[in-house]
Amino acid sequence: MDIREGRRRLCIFLSLASGLSCLALLTVTLILHGAPYRPLWWVVMALILAGAFLVPMLLARPVEWVIRGYLGGSALDGSHRRV
């Protein structure tokens, strides 16, 4: 697997994990507290949810950097093997 495929998978995973978690929390908040009293809050919640899906894509490179450092620099070139 090349580095672009790995980064794409990491972006998808981070985006889905963040976005679905945020969606679940917003749903629980709406269930517990009811619908917002001002229509503008629906827009704010939609923007927060969109950000929860989009912002984690920016975190793929830093997460790769941490993984590479943790595994001694060989995590992304395919040369890391467990004995």
Secondary structure as GFF3:
##gff-version 3
##sequence-region A 1 83
A	DSSP	alpha_helix	3	33	.	.	.	ID=ss1
A	DSSP	alpha_helix	40	54	.	.	.	ID=ss2
A	DSSP	three_ten_helix	55	59	.	.	.	ID=ss3
A	DSSP	alpha_helix	60	70	.	.	.	ID=ss4
###
